[in-house]
Amino acid sequence: MKDIVITGKKLRNELFIILGCFVAACLVNVYAIIHYSRPVSELFTQIGFVAVTAVLIFAVLTVVRVVVWLVLAVVRRCLGR
């Protein structure tokens, strides 16, 4: 059986993507707090929802990345590369 090797560069890229998803979820939370005139304490009390939102954003982004990868693989195979 062949071992799966995850390089440091690939791991670093994935961590930056996850961090970007978390930052995006935090920004959405900040926007909602400002838009609905909520107290600033909700930045900290809603961190669980922010984390779940970040995971959902990452999951959607992962599905999009897999679809793009599959389409590119099919195109490369059809073009004979």
DSSP file (Angstrom, degrees, kcal/mol; ACC not computed):
  #  RESIDUE AA STRUCTURE BP1 BP2  ACC     N-H-->O    O-->H-N    N-H-->O    O-->H-N    TCO  KAPPA ALPHA  PHI   PSI    X-CA   Y-CA   Z-CA
    1    1 A M              0   0    0      0, 0.0     2,-0.3     0, 0.0     0, 0.0   0.000 360.0 360.0 360.0 138.9    0.0    0.0    0.0
    2    2 A K        -     0   0    0      1,-0.1     2,-0.2     0, 0.0     0, 0.0  -0.616 360.0-126.1 -84.8 136.5    1.3    3.4   -0.9
    3    3 A D        -     0   0    0     -2,-0.3     2,-0.5     1,-0.0    -1,-0.1  -0.530  16.8-129.5 -78.9 146.9    1.8    6.0    1.8
    4    4 A I        -     0   0    0     -2,-0.2     2,-0.5     2,-0.0    -1,-0.0  -0.867  22.9-162.9 -97.0 126.3    0.2    9.4    1.5
    5    5 A V        -     0   0    0     -2,-0.5     2,-0.6     2,-0.0    -2,-0.0  -0.943   6.6-163.2-114.4 124.3    2.6   12.3    2.0
    6    6 A I        -     0   0    0     -2,-0.5    -2,-0.0     4,-0.0     2,-0.0  -0.930  20.9-138.2-106.1 117.3    1.4   15.8    2.7
    7    7 A T     >  -     0   0    0     -2,-0.6     4,-2.3     1,-0.1     5,-0.2  -0.273  17.3-117.0 -73.3 159.8    4.1   18.3    2.1
    8    8 A G  H  > S+     0   0    0      1,-0.2     4,-2.5     2,-0.2     5,-0.2   0.863 115.5  54.2 -62.4 -36.4    4.8   21.2    4.4
    9    9 A K  H  > S+     0   0    0      2,-0.2     4,-2.3     1,-0.2    -1,-0.2   0.920 109.5  46.6 -65.4 -43.7    3.9   23.7    1.6
   10   10 A K  H  > S+     0   0    0      2,-0.2     4,-2.2     1,-0.2    -2,-0.2   0.900 113.1  49.5 -66.0 -40.4    0.6   22.0    1.0
   11   11 A L  H  X S+     0   0    0     -4,-2.3     4,-2.2     2,-0.2    -2,-0.2   0.906 110.7  50.0 -63.7 -42.3   -0.2   22.0    4.7
   12   12 A R  H  X S+     0   0    0     -4,-2.5     4,-2.2     2,-0.2    -2,-0.2   0.903 109.6  51.7 -62.6 -42.0    0.8   25.7    5.1
   13   13 A N  H  X S+     0   0    0     -4,-2.3     4,-1.9     1,-0.2    -2,-0.2   0.919 110.3  48.2 -61.4 -44.0   -1.5   26.6    2.1
   14   14 A E  H  X S+     0   0    0     -4,-2.2     4,-2.6     1,-0.2    -1,-0.2   0.890 110.0  52.2 -64.8 -39.4   -4.5   24.7    3.7
   15   15 A L  H  X S+     0   0    0     -4,-2.2     4,-2.5     1,-0.2    -1,-0.2   0.892 109.2  49.8 -64.2 -38.5   -3.9   26.4    7.0
   16   16 A F  H  X S+     0   0    0     -4,-2.2     4,-2.3     2,-0.2    -1,-0.2   0.871 110.2  50.8 -66.8 -35.8   -3.9   29.8    5.3
   17   17 A I  H  X S+     0   0    0     -4,-1.9     4,-2.1     2,-0.2    -2,-0.2   0.926 111.5  47.1 -66.1 -44.1   -7.1   29.0    3.6
   18   18 A I  H  X S+     0   0    0     -4,-2.6     4,-2.2     2,-0.2    -2,-0.2   0.912 112.2  50.6 -63.1 -42.0   -8.7   27.9    6.9
   19   19 A L  H  X S+     0   0    0     -4,-2.5     4,-2.5     1,-0.2    -1,-0.2   0.906 109.0  51.6 -61.8 -41.4   -7.4   31.1    8.5
   20   20 A G  H  X S+     0   0    0     -4,-2.3     4,-2.4     1,-0.2    -1,-0.2   0.883 108.5  51.3 -62.3 -39.1   -8.9   33.1    5.6
   21   21 A C  H  X S+     0   0    0     -4,-2.1     4,-2.3     2,-0.2    -1,-0.2   0.900 110.6  48.8 -64.0 -40.5  -12.3   31.4    6.1
   22   22 A F  H  X S+     0   0    0     -4,-2.2     4,-2.3     2,-0.2    -2,-0.2   0.909 111.5  48.9 -66.4 -41.7  -12.2   32.3    9.8
   23   23 A V  H  X S+     0   0    0     -4,-2.5     4,-2.4     2,-0.2    -2,-0.2   0.909 110.9  51.1 -63.6 -41.3  -11.3   35.9    9.1
   24   24 A A  H  X S+     0   0    0     -4,-2.4     4,-2.1     1,-0.2    -2,-0.2   0.912 110.4  48.8 -62.5 -42.0  -14.1   36.1    6.6
   25   25 A A  H  X S+     0   0    0     -4,-2.3     4,-2.1     2,-0.2    -1,-0.2   0.886 110.7  51.1 -65.2 -38.0  -16.6   34.7    9.1
   26   26 A C  H  X S+     0   0    0     -4,-2.3     4,-2.6     2,-0.2    -2,-0.2   0.906 108.9  50.9 -64.4 -41.0  -15.3   37.2   11.7
   27   27 A L  H  X S+     0   0    0     -4,-2.4     4,-2.5     2,-0.2    -2,-0.2   0.885 108.9  50.9 -64.9 -38.2  -15.9   40.0    9.2
   28   28 A V  H  X S+     0   0    0     -4,-2.1     4,-2.4     2,-0.2    -1,-0.2   0.902 110.7  50.1 -63.6 -40.2  -19.4   38.9    8.6
   29   29 A N  H  X S+     0   0    0     -4,-2.1     4,-2.5     2,-0.2    -2,-0.2   0.920 110.3  49.0 -63.8 -44.1  -20.0   38.8   12.3
   30   30 A V  H  X S+     0   0    0     -4,-2.6     4,-2.4     1,-0.2     5,-0.2   0.920 111.0  50.5 -61.7 -43.7  -18.6   42.4   12.7
   31   31 A Y  H  X S+     0   0    0     -4,-2.5     4,-3.1     1,-0.2    -1,-0.2   0.926 111.0  48.6 -59.6 -44.7  -20.8   43.5    9.8
   32   32 A A  H  X S+     0   0    0     -4,-2.4     4,-2.4     1,-0.2    -2,-0.2   0.895 110.5  51.2 -64.2 -39.7  -23.9   41.9   11.5
   33   33 A I  H  <>S+     0   0    0     -4,-2.5     5,-2.3     2,-0.2     4,-0.3   0.923 115.7  41.4 -63.3 -43.6  -23.1   43.5   14.8
   34   34 A I  H ><5S+     0   0    0     -4,-2.4     3,-1.0     3,-0.2    -2,-0.2   0.929 115.5  50.1 -68.6 -45.1  -22.8   46.9   13.2
   35   35 A H  H 3<5S+     0   0    0     -4,-3.1    -2,-0.2     1,-0.3    -1,-0.2   0.882 118.3  37.3 -63.3 -40.5  -25.8   46.5   11.0
   36   36 A Y  T 3<5S-     0   0    0     -4,-2.4    -1,-0.3    -5,-0.2    -2,-0.2   0.276 107.8-121.7 -98.2  11.1  -28.1   45.4   13.7
   37   37 A S  T < 5 +     0   0    0     -3,-1.0    -3,-0.2    -4,-0.3    -4,-0.1   0.905  53.4 162.3  51.4  51.7  -26.7   47.7   16.4
   38   38 A R      < -     0   0    0     -5,-2.3    -1,-0.1    -6,-0.2     2,-0.0  -0.566  45.2 -86.6 -95.3 162.6  -25.7   44.9   18.8
   39   39 A P    >   -     0   0    0      0, 0.0     3,-1.7     0, 0.0     4,-0.2  -0.347  32.4-120.6 -69.1 151.6  -23.3   45.2   21.7
   40   40 A V  T >  S+     0   0    0      1,-0.3     3,-2.3     2,-0.2     4,-0.3   0.734 105.0  78.4 -64.3 -22.9  -19.6   44.7   21.0
   41   41 A S  T >> S+     0   0    0      1,-0.3     4,-2.1     2,-0.2     3,-1.3   0.724  76.7  75.0 -60.4 -20.0  -19.5   41.8   23.5
   42   42 A E  H <> S+     0   0    0     -3,-1.7     4,-1.5     1,-0.3    -1,-0.3   0.693  78.4  73.8 -68.0 -16.7  -21.2   39.7   20.8
   43   43 A L  H <4 S+     0   0    0     -3,-2.3    -1,-0.3     1,-0.2    -2,-0.2   0.870 110.9  28.1 -59.1 -34.8  -17.8   39.5   19.1
   44   44 A F  H X4 S+     0   0    0     -3,-1.3     3,-1.1    -4,-0.3    -2,-0.2   0.795 118.5  54.4 -97.5 -35.1  -16.7   37.1   21.8
   45   45 A T  H 3< S+     0   0    0     -4,-2.1     3,-0.4     1,-0.2    -3,-0.2   0.755 109.5  48.9 -74.6 -21.9  -20.0   35.5   22.8
   46   46 A Q  T 3X S+     0   0    0     -4,-1.5     4,-2.0    -5,-0.2     3,-0.3   0.175  73.9 112.6-100.8  17.3  -20.7   34.4   19.3
   47   47 A I  H <> S+     0   0    0     -3,-1.1     4,-2.4     1,-0.2    -1,-0.2   0.813  73.2  58.6 -63.5 -29.8  -17.3   32.9   18.6
   48   48 A G  H  > S+     0   0    0     -3,-0.4     4,-2.2     2,-0.2    -1,-0.2   0.925 107.6  45.4 -63.3 -44.7  -18.8   29.4   18.4
   49   49 A F  H  > S+     0   0    0     -3,-0.3     4,-2.5     1,-0.2    -2,-0.2   0.859 111.3  53.9 -66.3 -35.0  -21.1   30.4   15.6
   50   50 A V  H  X S+     0   0    0     -4,-2.0     4,-2.4     2,-0.2    -2,-0.2   0.914 108.7  48.9 -64.1 -42.9  -18.2   32.2   13.9
   51   51 A A  H  X S+     0   0    0     -4,-2.4     4,-2.1     2,-0.2    -2,-0.2   0.913 112.0  47.9 -64.5 -42.6  -16.2   28.9   14.0
   52   52 A V  H  X S+     0   0    0     -4,-2.2     4,-2.3     1,-0.2    -2,-0.2   0.910 111.8  50.6 -64.3 -41.2  -19.0   26.9   12.6
   53   53 A T  H  X S+     0   0    0     -4,-2.5     4,-2.6     1,-0.2    -2,-0.2   0.895 108.6  52.4 -62.4 -40.2  -19.5   29.5    9.8
   54   54 A A  H  X S+     0   0    0     -4,-2.4     4,-2.4     2,-0.2    -1,-0.2   0.900 109.2  49.4 -62.8 -40.8  -15.8   29.3    9.0
   55   55 A V  H  X S+     0   0    0     -4,-2.1     4,-2.4     2,-0.2    -2,-0.2   0.900 111.2  49.7 -65.4 -40.1  -16.0   25.5    8.7
   56   56 A L  H  X S+     0   0    0     -4,-2.3     4,-2.5     2,-0.2    -2,-0.2   0.909 110.8  49.2 -64.9 -41.7  -19.0   25.8    6.4
   57   57 A I  H  X S+     0   0    0     -4,-2.6     4,-2.5     1,-0.2    -2,-0.2   0.919 112.1  49.4 -61.7 -43.2  -17.2   28.4    4.3
   58   58 A F  H  X S+     0   0    0     -4,-2.4     4,-2.4     2,-0.2    -2,-0.2   0.893 110.2  50.9 -63.1 -40.3  -14.2   26.0    4.1
   59   59 A A  H  X S+     0   0    0     -4,-2.4     4,-2.2     2,-0.2    -2,-0.2   0.925 112.1  45.8 -64.2 -44.8  -16.4   23.1    3.2
   60   60 A V  H  X S+     0   0    0     -4,-2.5     4,-2.2     1,-0.2    -2,-0.2   0.920 113.5  50.0 -63.5 -42.7  -18.1   25.0    0.3
   61   61 A L  H  X S+     0   0    0     -4,-2.5     4,-2.4     1,-0.2    -2,-0.2   0.875 108.9  52.6 -63.1 -38.0  -14.7   26.2   -0.8
   62   62 A T  H  X S+     0   0    0     -4,-2.4     4,-2.4     2,-0.2    -1,-0.2   0.908 108.3  50.0 -64.9 -42.6  -13.3   22.7   -0.7
   63   63 A V  H  X S+     0   0    0     -4,-2.2     4,-2.4     2,-0.2    -2,-0.2   0.922 111.8  48.6 -61.5 -43.9  -16.2   21.4   -2.9
   64   64 A V  H  X S+     0   0    0     -4,-2.2     4,-2.4     1,-0.2    -2,-0.2   0.914 111.3  50.1 -62.4 -42.8  -15.6   24.2   -5.4
   65   65 A R  H  X S+     0   0    0     -4,-2.4     4,-2.3     1,-0.2    -2,-0.2   0.887 110.9  49.1 -64.2 -39.3  -11.8   23.4   -5.5
   66   66 A V  H  X S+     0   0    0     -4,-2.4     4,-2.6     2,-0.2    -1,-0.2   0.909 111.1  49.5 -66.8 -42.0  -12.5   19.7   -6.1
   67   67 A V  H  X S+     0   0    0     -4,-2.4     4,-2.6     2,-0.2    -2,-0.2   0.928 112.3  47.6 -62.7 -44.8  -14.9   20.5   -8.9
   68   68 A V  H  X S+     0   0    0     -4,-2.4     4,-2.6     1,-0.2    -2,-0.2   0.917 111.9  50.8 -62.0 -42.6  -12.4   22.8  -10.5
   69   69 A W  H  X S+     0   0    0     -4,-2.3     4,-2.1     1,-0.2    -2,-0.2   0.909 111.5  47.8 -61.5 -42.9   -9.7   20.2  -10.1
   70   70 A L  H  X S+     0   0    0     -4,-2.6     4,-2.3     2,-0.2    -2,-0.2   0.911 111.6  49.5 -65.2 -42.8  -11.9   17.5  -11.8
   71   71 A V  H  X S+     0   0    0     -4,-2.6     4,-2.6     1,-0.2    -2,-0.2   0.927 112.2  48.1 -62.4 -44.3  -12.8   19.8  -14.7
   72   72 A L  H  X S+     0   0    0     -4,-2.6     4,-2.5     1,-0.2    -1,-0.2   0.882 110.3  52.3 -64.1 -37.2   -9.2   20.7  -15.3
   73   73 A A  H  X S+     0   0    0     -4,-2.1     4,-2.2     2,-0.2    -1,-0.2   0.902 111.2  46.6 -64.9 -41.1   -8.2   17.0  -15.1
   74   74 A V  H  X S+     0   0    0     -4,-2.3     4,-2.5     2,-0.2    -2,-0.2   0.922 112.8  49.5 -66.9 -43.7  -10.9   16.1  -17.7
   75   75 A V  H  X S+     0   0    0     -4,-2.6     4,-2.0     1,-0.2    -2,-0.2   0.920 112.0  48.4 -62.0 -43.7   -9.8   19.0  -20.0
   76   76 A R  H  X>S+     0   0    0     -4,-2.5     5,-2.4     1,-0.2     4,-0.6   0.902 112.2  49.1 -63.2 -40.7   -6.1   17.9  -19.7
   77   77 A R  H ><5S+     0   0    0     -4,-2.2     3,-0.6     1,-0.2    -2,-0.2   0.904 111.3  49.2 -66.3 -40.2   -7.0   14.3  -20.5
   78   78 A C  H 3<5S+     0   0    0     -4,-2.5    -1,-0.2     1,-0.2    -2,-0.2   0.837 111.8  48.9 -68.0 -32.6   -9.1   15.3  -23.5
   79   79 A L  H 3<5S-     0   0    0     -4,-2.0    -1,-0.2    -5,-0.2    -2,-0.2   0.550 114.2-119.2 -84.6  -6.3   -6.3   17.5  -24.8
   80   80 A G  T <<5       0   0    0     -4,-0.6    -3,-0.2    -3,-0.6    -2,-0.1   0.777 360.0 360.0  79.2  27.2   -3.8   14.8  -24.4
   81   81 A R      <       0   0    0     -5,-2.4    -4,-0.2    -6,-0.2    -5,-0.1   0.436 360.0 360.0 -95.6 360.0   -1.5   16.5  -21.9
